Amino acid sequence: MKPETNIPFDNSFARLPEAFYARQTPEKAPTPELLIFNEILANDLNIEVEPSDIAEIFSGNEIPNGADPIAQAYAGHQFGNWAGRLGDGRAILLGEVIDREGQRQDIQLKGAGRTMFSRGGDGRAWLGPVLREYVVSEAMHALGIPTTRALAAVATGAPVLREQGPLPGAVLSRIAKSHIRVGTFQYFASTGDNTNLRVLFEHTVARHYPHVGTPLELLRAVLKAQSELVATWMGVGFIHGVMNTDNCHIAGQTIDYGPCAFMDEFRGMQVFSSIDQTGRYAYSNQPNMAAWNCAQLATALLNLEPNRNTAIEAFQDEIGTFGEIFMADYLKVFGAKLGLSTPIAEDADLIETVLSAMQSEGADFTNTFRALTDDSFDTRPEWHGAWADRVAREPDARKVMAAANPVIIPRNHQIENMIASAVNGDLSPMKYLNTALQTPFDPQSDDALRRPPESYEKVTATFCGT
């Protein structure tokens, strides 16, 4: 018997040709147990589920009426190397719903078992990465950064075997505008399937960019979306860690919170990912990598152009605009952090001076900028006078800074502590941290959450959520 639910499914991706996906039933969880459920988000999505059915549905044990579970196909470059076909190896798209604003949203179960794209993996997720993505993605949303969302986390009751040994299994229910990636376009381009590449283009335009009419215009729109996204990442000291083309969302959402992290002390070439040995996806390299990913999209979209030789020049010119586009977005983000509501090109020098001084001093990124906002800043640094003179010409500087500089972020040591507690059966640190991070600009935030880590608490490497 189907559970009593009211979920307004309308599954447009599953109506595309079967080359786009494989139909896939989630594997059963032996004893599903709800860990956390995002009731506010569920309401926004028009989802009504009986409390007793939440764990069964969002573990994948029960498929609600109207759902059409599939695993999506895509390909991609990983750390600059072509990896070929990838696809959803441990994620299953349960279906799409229409939210209260009339927007289409995916519901995906992450960690719900093997698919035809699993490539030898078990298709499962363990508790740590599930809770990390839940808390960090919801914190990013509260910070105003485009991101996938977290609807539910459910323990499966089955152990997951990893290098560390057996770990508790869990499933994350992830919400996204779609799960279309640059790698989705690369998949069809790499196989020479221009018919389905055209179908994908038309589906993407209808879903995300209705003002777009040509492949070049789609590239232009994605360039802008990626520029804005990466600028906002950098404004909170966020490092994605795996900016591969299969993790580059076509609509500019943050997707796949694997070895991601927020900086404590500022370092431009900070890397946390345990697998990023060359610093390819370091903090300061993220704009370049966004442009590189968009260049791979351009290469795929060229297959839709009747005159390829003419189109190559136009596409190259478009990619060449990324630096200028990003600098404008970067100035907007960091200008606001310094209280500049209308930053000008010359302000880039001031921003660079501030960041360089922070790096040489080992200053905490979040707390340094917040101290400017609440007048608690130590005025010794040489750049402070130049900043004070510049900001004096901005009548709303304090208001601008207060809205741009969070008091708290999901600090890495706090995330690791909450995971350790959850593994030991205590979910209260996770729930407390998740609640606090919903109001990241609150000056009354818990001082313990504002505190940078002690030397023994520092997290120097994060790992993919396998």
Disulfide bonds with the S-S distance in Angstrom:
none
